[in-house]
Amino acid sequence: MPSLFLSHGAPPLVDDARWVGQLEKWSQDLPTPTAILMVSAHWESAPLTIGATDSTVPLTYDFGGFPEHYYRVRYDAPGAADLAARIEALMPGDQAVRHDPRRRLDHGAYVPLTVMYPEARIPVLQISLPTLDPEKLLDLGRRLRPLRDEGVLIVGSGFTTHGLPFLTDMRPNANAPTWSKEFDAWAAERFADGDVESLIRFRDVAPGMPYAHPTIEHWSPLFVALGASDNPEQKGDQVIDGFWMGLSKRSLQLA
């Protein structure tokens, strides 16, 4: 299986026909996973924490101010207890691993999955971001890499730009601010060049900062996906581009 960096979208993503079409086509072009491992920008917890493997645990509706129907969405994919055990076994013996059986998929995980795998038949597991340090997340991805040979789809779910405090037009088709367009163009070039060093140093070298990422958790899942790939310096396939609400939804597939 490949590894993915996915710009995941807020709950109203499912109402955007163009983006839904892009995600549907992407999933149709992928091999069918045996399981899906999600690493979302919306769960930071140290040490590494493994989420619920019981599909009856409610989803994590980690957002506010949306219409009521977004809080009634369900995604009853099977739990992935075997995958949870494999992940724990892949971690160093001196590294603590926690389990949180009460925390199931948050919107960074289940919203795109409701589009990509709407039948919810594939086991899904979410793990936390144990750090925002790019080097450490690359190492985490490397440790997870063997799962790909077992058919597991590893997905880092974030957003290529996420400067929500600086948006002045919240319409889905809003013109992208200059800082978002500049960071997006820079990211496209860095992805095309396999320039991992610059991606790591984005806070210092990327145009549009700090507006593109006033906090960095939506960029951080990229490094798990890069680390889990065969070669972090490869030229990944940029399968989705464009903007939503002025934010870059550029997404990356890695072999």
NUDRENZA-181673 format. One line per 4 residues: number of its first residue (from 0); their letters; for each residue y, z, x of N, C-alpha, C. Coordinates in Angstrom, 3 decimals. Layout:
# residues N
NUM> A> Y:Z:X:Y:Z:X:Y:Z:X  ...
END
This chain:
# residues 255
0> MPSL> -1.190:0.000:0.835:0.000:0.000:0.000:1.247:0.000:0.875  2.334:-0.566:0.384:3.614:-0.430:1.088:4.198:0.957:0.852  5.302:1.246:1.515:6.138:2.379:1.131:7.463:1.813:0.633  8.130:2.567:-0.255:9.332:2.062:-0.916:10.481:3.046:-0.757
4> FLSH> 11.700:2.491:-0.597:12.916:3.255:-0.840:13.542:2.670:-2.085  13.652:3.488:-3.106:14.051:3.044:-4.437:15.351:3.714:-4.845  16.338:2.914:-5.249:17.518:3.474:-5.906:17.146:3.708:-7.364  17.135:4.985:-7.785:16.402:5.307:-9.000:17.201:5.274:-10.293
8> GAPP> 18.486:5.501:-10.270:19.234:5.450:-11.523:19.136:6.710:-12.348  20.162:6.961:-13.135:20.190:8.071:-14.088:19.354:7.694:-15.315  19.135:8.620:-16.253:18.335:8.286:-17.444:18.753:7.003:-18.163  20.069:6.656:-18.252:20.421:5.404:-18.932:19.968:4.131:-18.215
12> LVDD> 19.340:4.268:-17.043:18.757:3.101:-16.381:17.893:2.305:-17.347  17.154:2.996:-18.201:16.208:2.306:-19.086:16.913:1.442:-20.120  18.241:1.582:-20.251:19.007:0.767:-21.190:19.645:-0.443:-20.507  19.461:-0.573:-19.196:20.054:-1.677:-18.442:19.004:-2.771:-18.284
16> ARWV> 19.116:-3.826:-19.074:18.069:-4.848:-19.128:17.841:-5.510:-17.773  18.914:-5.743:-17.023:18.755:-6.436:-15.740:17.994:-5.567:-14.751  18.391:-4.312:-14.667:17.731:-3.419:-13.712:16.279:-3.177:-14.126  16.041:-2.996:-15.410:14.674:-2.834:-15.904:13.827:-4.043:-15.524
20> GQLE> 14.389:-5.234:-15.688:13.655:-6.443:-15.318:13.328:-6.496:-13.838  14.271:-6.054:-13.013:14.024:-6.034:-11.566:12.901:-5.066:-11.205  12.928:-3.877:-11.801:11.884:-2.892:-11.511:10.521:-3.351:-12.036  10.509:-3.948:-13.219:9.243:-4.433:-13.781:8.636:-5.502:-12.882
24> KWSQ> 9.445:-6.443:-12.423:8.920:-7.497:-11.552:8.413:-6.912:-10.241  9.158:-5.949:-9.703:8.745:-5.327:-8.447:7.359:-4.697:-8.599  7.153:-3.929:-9.642:5.863:-3.267:-9.822:4.747:-4.280:-10.053  5.049:-5.371:-10.744:4.028:-6.389:-10.994:3.600:-7.095:-9.714
28> DLPT> 4.492:-7.139:-8.733:4.184:-7.794:-7.462:3.463:-6.870:-6.482  3.333:-5.579:-6.826:2.673:-4.619:-5.949:1.184:-4.531:-6.289  0.338:-4.206:-5.302:-1.046:-3.859:-5.640:-1.058:-2.618:-6.535  -2.101:-2.459:-7.301:-2.189:-1.294:-8.172:-2.524:-0.056:-7.345
32> PTAI> -1.673:0.961:-7.377:-1.947:2.163:-6.571:-3.099:2.990:-7.137  -3.767:3.728:-6.251:-4.717:4.736:-6.706:-3.983:5.995:-7.161  -2.801:6.223:-6.575:-1.946:7.351:-6.940:-0.544:7.037:-6.430  0.439:7.774:-6.925:1.830:7.580:-6.530:2.376:8.914:-6.050
36> LMVS> 2.992:8.894:-4.871:3.636:10.077:-4.314:5.139:9.866:-4.335  5.854:10.718:-5.058:7.301:10.600:-5.203:8.014:11.669:-4.376  9.030:11.230:-3.639:9.924:12.136:-2.908:11.327:11.835:-3.416  11.873:12.711:-4.232:13.122:12.453:-4.942:14.286:13.208:-4.319
40> AHWE> 15.458:12.583:-4.397:16.688:13.229:-3.934:16.996:14.504:-4.700  16.376:14.688:-5.845:16.738:15.794:-6.729:15.871:17.043:-6.561  15.057:17.049:-5.506:14.281:18.266:-5.248:14.316:18.580:-3.762  15.174:19.513:-3.409:15.241:20.033:-2.050:14.634:21.430:-2.052
44> SAPL> 13.612:21.630:-1.251:12.974:22.938:-1.177:12.222:23.050:0.137  12.506:24.100:0.880:11.820:24.364:2.137:11.069:25.685:2.015  9.836:25.723:2.597:9.144:24.632:3.283:8.707:23.556:2.299  8.032:22.538:2.807:7.522:21.479:1.950:6.804:22.085:0.749
48> TIGA> 7.196:21.615:-0.429:6.627:22.169:-1.658:5.983:21.056:-2.462  4.792:21.324:-2.936:4.014:20.373:-3.727:4.147:20.753:-5.199  4.500:19.777:-6.006:4.761:20.044:-7.413:3.504:20.139:-8.256  3.719:20.232:-9.551:2.638:20.448:-10.508:1.626:19.306:-10.486
52> TDST> 0.359:19.671:-10.619:-0.706:18.683:-10.775:-1.285:18.703:-12.188  -0.685:19.472:-13.054:-1.100:19.586:-14.453:-0.143:18.748:-15.307  -0.665:17.713:-15.928:0.187:16.789:-16.681:0.756:17.411:-17.946  0.304:18.607:-18.322:0.867:19.262:-19.501:2.146:20.034:-19.169
56> VPLT> 2.446:20.207:-17.879:3.703:20.861:-17.493:4.863:19.949:-17.885  5.908:20.451:-18.523:7.018:19.593:-18.954:7.721:18.925:-17.769  8.270:17.761:-18.028:9.112:17.104:-17.032:10.329:17.975:-16.726  10.943:17.712:-15.586:12.149:18.435:-15.184:13.367:17.608:-15.597
60> YDFG> 14.057:18.022:-16.642:15.227:17.292:-17.143:16.457:17.836:-16.408  16.623:17.368:-15.185:17.627:17.928:-14.274:18.949:17.161:-14.383  19.511:17.130:-15.589:20.774:16.427:-15.815:21.411:17.026:-17.046  22.681:16.739:-17.235:23.385:17.278:-18.382:24.384:16.283:-18.936
64> GFPE> 24.734:16.452:-20.203:25.766:15.643:-20.815:25.296:14.318:-21.378  23.986:14.103:-21.453:23.470:12.849:-21.977:23.028:13.031:-23.428  22.904:11.942:-24.195:22.418:12.049:-25.566:21.043:12.708:-25.627  20.768:13.331:-26.763:19.568:14.163:-26.919:18.270:13.408:-26.641
68> HYYR> 18.222:12.101:-26.972:16.936:11.407:-26.838:16.458:11.323:-25.401  17.370:11.430:-24.435:16.938:11.410:-23.026:16.170:12.673:-22.657  16.330:13.728:-23.412:15.624:14.985:-23.145:14.279:15.058:-23.877  13.966:14.006:-24.605:12.676:13.964:-25.309:11.701:12.987:-24.651
72> VRYD> 12.140:12.352:-23.569:11.262:11.415:-22.859:10.061:12.160:-22.297  8.906:11.523:-22.387:7.690:12.086:-21.791:7.098:11.065:-20.827  6.400:11.584:-19.833:5.658:10.715:-18.918:4.398:11.484:-18.517  3.333:11.248:-19.279:2.132:12.070:-19.179:1.101:11.471:-18.225
76> APGA> 1.570:11.046:-17.057:0.641:10.537:-16.044:-0.304:11.650:-15.600  -1.533:11.300:-15.244:-2.458:12.328:-14.762:-1.917:13.048:-13.535  -2.260:14.305:-13.414:-1.937:15.033:-12.197:-2.760:14.521:-11.032  -2.363:14.849:-9.835:-3.019:14.321:-8.635:-3.402:15.480:-7.721
80> ADLA> -4.345:16.297:-8.186:-4.748:17.469:-7.409:-5.382:17.078:-6.079  -6.185:16.006:-6.067:-6.814:15.572:-4.814:-5.755:15.132:-3.811  -4.727:14.439:-4.290:-3.649:14.018:-3.404:-2.893:15.226:-2.865  -2.674:16.218:-3.698:-2.004:17.436:-3.240:-2.781:18.081:-2.101
84> ARIE> -4.098:18.133:-2.232:-4.926:18.717:-1.175:-4.867:17.888:0.095  -4.851:16.567:-0.038:-4.769:15.683:1.135:-3.451:15.888:1.861  -2.368:16.002:1.123:-1.062:16.187:1.763:-1.042:17.498:2.537  -1.541:18.538:1.950:-1.571:19.829:2.646:-2.400:19.731:3.917
88> ALMP> -3.505:18.994:3.871:-4.362:18.841:5.048:-3.699:18.017:6.142  -2.783:17.136:5.772:-2.106:16.291:6.760:-0.973:17.000:7.493  -0.555:18.147:7.007:0.541:18.865:7.633:0.031:19.691:8.827  0.884:19.934:9.818:0.469:20.744:10.969:0.008:22.124:10.536
92> GDQA> -0.945:22.683:11.296:-1.501:23.973:10.935:-0.503:25.103:10.930  0.565:24.960:11.732:1.576:26.023:11.799:2.727:25.807:10.823  2.604:24.797:9.970:3.675:24.499:9.018:3.284:24.996:7.628  4.112:25.851:7.078:3.833:26.374:5.739:4.006:25.282:4.694
96> VRHD> 3.147:25.332:3.703:3.237:24.434:2.553:3.162:25.299:1.298  4.143:25.125:0.409:4.161:25.880:-0.836:3.681:25.009:-1.983  3.308:25.651:-3.064:2.970:24.960:-4.307:3.844:25.546:-5.410  4.373:24.674:-6.239:5.142:25.114:-7.403:4.508:24.490:-8.639
100> PRRR> 3.538:25.154:-9.252:2.819:24.568:-10.389:3.660:24.456:-11.649  4.887:24.992:-11.619:5.747:24.916:-12.805:6.753:23.779:-12.733  6.814:23.106:-11.586:7.819:22.050:-11.438:7.163:20.676:-11.415  7.417:19.923:-12.486:6.875:18.580:-12.562:7.973:17.574:-12.245
104> LDHG> 7.727:16.316:-12.508:8.591:15.222:-12.080:10.014:15.374:-12.597  11.001:15.175:-11.704:12.400:15.147:-12.132:12.815:13.709:-12.404  14.089:13.517:-12.802:14.470:12.176:-13.268:14.464:11.146:-12.147  14.622:11.594:-10.891:14.519:10.652:-9.783:13.125:10.095:-9.610
108> AYVP> 12.142:10.787:-10.186:10.757:10.333:-10.129:10.327:9.642:-11.421  10.515:10.321:-12.572:9.905:9.764:-13.782:10.704:8.623:-14.396  12.037:8.597:-14.226:12.806:7.517:-14.866:12.366:6.143:-14.356  12.328:5.893:-13.035:11.846:4.573:-12.608:10.383:4.330:-12.947
112> LTVM> 9.562:5.396:-12.950:8.150:5.197:-13.255:7.931:4.796:-14.708  8.781:5.251:-15.618:8.636:4.836:-17.018:8.855:3.338:-17.184  9.570:2.742:-16.238:9.793:1.291:-16.255:8.696:0.567:-15.482  8.373:1.070:-14.297:7.437:0.369:-13.409:5.986:0.518:-13.859
116> YPEA> 5.628:1.696:-14.353:4.253:1.962:-14.783:4.294:2.682:-16.133  4.733:1.982:-17.175:5.006:2.629:-18.466:3.766:3.194:-19.148  2.571:2.711:-18.813:1.365:3.211:-19.471:0.960:4.582:-18.942  1.556:5.007:-17.821:1.350:6.354:-17.267:-0.123:6.665:-17.033
120> RIPV> -0.850:5.697:-16.494:-2.276:5.893:-16.237:-2.572:6.264:-14.786  -1.605:6.066:-13.892:-1.829:6.305:-12.464:-1.426:7.743:-12.145  -2.276:8.508:-11.460:-1.898:9.872:-11.081:-0.623:9.889:-10.243  0.252:10.838:-10.543:1.546:10.956:-9.859:1.722:12.386:-9.372
124> LQIS> 2.257:12.504:-8.165:2.576:13.803:-7.584:3.964:13.729:-6.969  4.730:14.800:-7.089:6.030:14.884:-6.423:6.000:16.012:-5.408  6.596:15.733:-4.230:6.802:16.769:-3.224:8.294:16.892:-2.963  8.686:18.018:-2.415:10.104:18.277:-2.175:10.581:17.607:-0.899
128> LPTL> 11.896:17.481:-0.791:12.549:17.211:0.493:12.682:18.557:1.204  11.912:18.798:2.264:11.987:20.104:2.908:13.192:20.252:3.834  13.879:19.153:4.097:15.037:19.124:4.970:15.805:17.848:4.669  17.053:17.767:5.119:17.817:16.518:5.039:18.006:15.906:6.417
132> DPEK> 17.338:16.445:7.414:17.418:15.938:8.791:16.618:14.638:8.880  17.270:13.497:9.182:16.555:12.217:9.200:15.354:12.195:10.141  15.486:12.776:11.332:14.381:12.757:12.288:13.171:13.521:11.744  13.418:14.652:11.130:12.315:15.440:10.582:11.681:14.746:9.382
136> LLDL> 12.484:14.033:8.610:11.931:13.295:7.476:11.132:12.084:7.945  11.561:11.451:9.026:10.754:10.382:9.626:9.389:10.924:10.038  9.385:12.108:10.634:8.122:12.718:11.051:7.250:13.055:9.850  7.854:13.558:8.774:7.089:13.811:7.555:6.459:12.521:7.051
140> GRRL> 7.223:11.437:7.036:6.689:10.155:6.600:5.516:9.704:7.459  5.626:9.900:8.780:4.526:9.521:9.670:3.255:10.286:9.326  3.400:11.551:8.993:2.221:12.350:8.650:1.602:11.890:7.325  2.426:11.364:6.441:1.925:10.875:5.161:1.357:9.459:5.256
144> RPLR> 1.609:8.774:6.342:1.245:7.357:6.476:-0.219:7.068:6.149  -1.195:7.903:6.571:-2.597:7.575:6.254:-2.888:7.438:4.765  -2.082:8.035:3.926:-2.312:7.936:2.489:-2.215:6.501:1.996  -1.410:5.697:2.670:-1.248:4.304:2.243:-2.571:3.556:2.335
148> DEGV> -3.386:3.894:3.353:-4.695:3.253:3.490:-5.660:3.683:2.393  -5.325:4.739:1.688:-6.138:5.225:0.583:-5.610:4.741:-0.766  -4.654:3.825:-0.721:-4.128:3.232:-1.943:-2.976:3.974:-2.569  -2.397:4.948:-1.855:-1.299:5.740:-2.410:0.023:5.016:-2.167
152> LIVG> 0.803:4.858:-3.201:2.144:4.291:-3.104:3.122:5.425:-2.819  3.776:5.389:-1.656:4.731:6.421:-1.265:6.135:5.914:-1.579  6.867:6.662:-2.376:8.182:6.236:-2.854:9.224:7.294:-2.497  10.197:6.905:-1.679:11.390:7.707:-1.472:12.429:7.267:-2.481
156> SGFT> 12.820:8.150:-3.385:13.684:7.799:-4.514:15.059:8.425:-4.329  16.056:7.583:-4.052:17.414:8.060:-3.844:18.417:7.102:-4.449  19.453:6.752:-3.665:20.448:5.775:-4.112:21.210:5.309:-2.874  21.401:4.002:-2.737:22.027:3.496:-1.520:23.482:3.918:-1.407
160> THGL> 24.198:4.033:-2.499:25.474:4.761:-2.502:25.466:5.709:-3.688  26.142:6.847:-3.516:26.073:7.857:-4.575:27.356:8.689:-4.627  28.492:8.006:-4.533:29.761:8.715:-4.531:30.282:8.996:-5.926  29.512:9.705:-6.718:29.888:9.960:-8.117:31.268:10.595:-8.275
164> PFLT> 31.674:11.538:-7.407:32.990:12.160:-7.614:34.157:11.181:-7.471  33.899:10.025:-6.868:34.984:9.095:-6.570:34.985:7.878:-7.489  34.130:7.888:-8.513:34.113:6.782:-9.460:35.201:6.983:-10.507  35.906:5.910:-10.823:36.940:5.962:-11.856:36.561:5.145:-13.090
168> DMRP> 35.506:4.339:-12.979:35.033:3.520:-14.086:33.529:3.752:-14.200  33.094:4.416:-15.272:31.702:4.820:-15.398:30.870:3.822:-16.216  31.396:2.641:-16.488:30.610:1.649:-17.206:29.521:1.084:-16.296  28.342:0.758:-16.836:27.277:0.202:-15.993:27.692:-1.057:-15.234
172> NANA> 28.557:-1.874:-15.844:28.962:-3.127:-15.193:30.308:-3.009:-14.477  30.718:-1.803:-14.154:32.001:-1.594:-13.480:32.017:-2.287:-12.122  33.201:-2.721:-11.711:33.349:-3.268:-10.370:33.083:-2.177:-9.334  32.380:-2.544:-8.294:32.064:-1.568:-7.245:33.316:-1.235:-6.451
176> PTWS> 33.567:0.049:-6.172:34.691:0.415:-5.300:34.488:-0.149:-3.890  35.565:-0.264:-3.159:35.492:-0.817:-1.810:34.517:-0.043:-0.942  34.544:1.303:-1.032:33.660:2.097:-0.182:32.196:1.826:-0.486  31.868:1.551:-1.749:30.482:1.273:-2.120:30.056:-0.101:-1.617
180> KEFD> 30.940:-1.085:-1.759:30.624:-2.437:-1.285:30.478:-2.463:0.234  31.345:-1.739:0.934:31.276:-1.744:2.394:30.008:-1.062:2.896  29.649:0.068:2.307:28.427:0.752:2.735:27.205:-0.097:2.401  27.193:-0.721:1.233:26.076:-1.563:0.828:25.886:-2.722:1.806
184> AWAA> 26.972:-3.395:2.182:26.872:-4.513:3.123:26.359:-4.037:4.478  26.837:-2.889:4.904:26.366:-2.308:6.171:24.875:-1.992:6.085  24.436:-1.374:4.979:23.019:-1.031:4.821:22.156:-2.294:4.822  22.616:-3.350:4.145:21.852:-4.597:4.114:21.648:-5.148:5.522
188> ERFA> 22.690:-5.081:6.342:22.586:-5.577:7.721:21.663:-4.693:8.549  21.781:-3.388:8.380:20.936:-2.472:9.154:19.469:-2.611:8.753  19.199:-2.763:7.456:17.821:-2.984:7.015:17.277:-4.287:7.602  18.103:-5.333:7.580:17.662:-6.632:8.083:17.401:-6.600:9.580
192> DGDV> 18.112:-5.743:10.301:17.941:-5.642:11.750:16.907:-4.592:12.146  16.421:-3.815:11.205:15.524:-2.717:11.555:16.205:-1.687:12.445  17.478:-1.469:12.204:18.309:-0.620:13.072:18.217:0.833:12.616  17.111:1.479:12.947:16.874:2.840:12.483:17.888:3.807:13.079
196> ESLI> 18.277:3.579:14.327:19.218:4.491:14.972:20.529:4.553:14.202  21.039:3.416:13.768:22.278:3.422:12.989:22.063:4.042:11.611  20.917:3.773:11.006:20.628:4.382:9.705:20.621:5.902:9.811  20.086:6.421:10.908:20.078:7.861:11.131:21.496:8.397:11.294
200> RFRD> 22.355:7.629:11.968:23.699:8.081:12.295:24.722:7.623:11.248  24.283:7.372:10.028:25.137:6.768:9.004:26.424:7.543:8.775  26.372:8.871:8.885:27.581:9.652:8.627:28.682:9.355:9.631  28.295:8.909:10.823:29.274:8.645:11.881:29.649:7.183:12.009
204> VAPG> 28.744:6.266:11.601:28.961:4.852:11.918:29.114:3.954:10.696  28.726:4.410:9.515:28.752:3.527:8.347:30.134:3.472:7.727  30.628:2.277:7.378:31.877:2.194:6.611:31.669:2.767:5.221  32.745:3.217:4.626:32.662:3.781:3.290:32.331:5.258:3.250
208> MPYA> 32.048:5.837:4.402:31.779:7.280:4.438:33.096:8.043:4.563  33.164:9.245:3.993:32.100:9.985:3.301:32.016:9.696:1.810  32.777:8.721:1.332:32.819:8.475:-0.111:31.479:7.973:-0.641  30.785:7.156:0.153:29.502:6.612:-0.305:28.455:7.703:-0.472
212> HPTI> 28.537:8.739:0.362:27.593:9.863:0.289:28.328:11.163:0.617  29.083:11.697:-0.340:29.757:12.973:-0.080:28.755:14.104:0.158  27.571:13.990:-0.419:26.409:14.782:-0.036:25.305:13.773:0.282  24.348:14.161:1.102:23.492:13.129:1.701:22.077:13.072:1.128
216> EHWS> 21.784:13.848:0.094:20.407:13.910:-0.382:19.904:12.593:-0.968  20.818:11.718:-1.440:20.364:10.454:-2.013:20.070:9.391:-0.961  20.489:9.616:0.266:20.146:8.727:1.374:18.882:9.211:2.084  18.617:10.498:2.006:17.547:11.117:2.800:16.149:10.608:2.484
220> PLFV> 15.784:10.303:1.222:14.417:9.813:0.973:14.087:8.520:1.720  15.110:7.762:2.114:14.875:6.557:2.907:14.022:6.856:4.129  14.263:7.983:4.779:13.605:8.249:6.052:12.141:8.620:5.874  11.780:9.189:4.734:10.359:9.404:4.453:9.661:8.053:4.311
224> ALGA> 10.282:7.127:3.584:9.697:5.798:3.403:9.598:5.056:4.732  10.631:5.137:5.561:10.587:4.483:6.869:9.482:5.067:7.734  9.390:6.400:7.762:8.374:7.035:8.578:6.967:6.701:8.123  6.780:6.535:6.820:5.454:6.226:6.286:5.060:4.770:6.499
228> SDNP> 5.989:3.930:6.900:5.706:2.514:7.101:4.979:2.289:8.430  4.466:1.070:8.623:3.786:0.750:9.875:4.727:0.833:11.066  5.978:0.467:10.833:6.966:0.457:11.914:8.343:0.665:11.298  8.990:1.802:11.552:10.306:2.053:10.955:11.353:1.015:11.339
232> EQKG> 11.133:0.280:12.431:12.118:-0.707:12.883:11.840:-2.104:12.343  10.949:-2.206:11.402:10.667:-3.509:10.806:11.829:-3.975:9.926  11.848:-5.259:9.634:12.818:-5.811:8.700:12.195:-5.734:7.312  12.543:-4.721:6.565:11.955:-4.537:5.248:12.413:-5.592:4.253
236> DQVI> 11.705:-5.690:3.158:12.027:-6.631:2.090:12.993:-5.953:1.118  14.216:-6.459:1.036:15.237:-5.890:0.157:15.068:-6.511:-1.228  14.259:-5.846:-2.038:13.797:-6.456:-3.288:14.805:-6.345:-4.419  15.708:-5.377:-4.351:16.744:-5.222:-5.381:18.076:-5.017:-4.682
240> DGFW> 19.113:-5.694:-5.187:20.466:-5.444:-4.703:21.400:-5.407:-5.904  22.684:-5.432:-5.643:23.652:-5.356:-6.727:24.099:-3.925:-6.985  24.879:-3.758:-8.043:25.525:-2.476:-8.311:25.309:-2.070:-9.765  25.325:-0.778:-9.998:25.258:-0.203:-11.332:26.262:0.936:-11.384
244> MGLS> 27.216:0.845:-12.269:28.285:1.833:-12.368:29.052:1.923:-11.037  29.077:0.813:-10.297:29.769:0.757:-9.021:28.964:1.263:-7.853  27.755:1.752:-8.079:26.909:2.280:-7.024:25.876:1.231:-6.612  25.574:1.187:-5.316:24.624:0.212:-4.806:23.203:0.610:-5.148
248> KRSL> 22.492:-0.288:-5.791:21.085:-0.040:-6.135:20.123:-0.755:-5.183  20.607:-1.087:-3.989:19.761:-1.772:-2.997:18.494:-0.949:-2.752  17.364:-1.619:-2.803:16.062:-0.970:-2.663:15.200:-1.771:-1.694  14.271:-1.082:-1.044:13.601:-1.611:0.138:12.090:-1.420:0.033
252> QLA> 11.343:-2.468:0.394:9.883:-2.378:0.482:9.477:-2.554:1.937  8.606:-1.657:2.411:8.195:-1.630:3.805:6.680:-1.762:3.922  6.235:-2.579:4.870:4.804:-2.731:5.101:4.273:-1.611:5.969
END
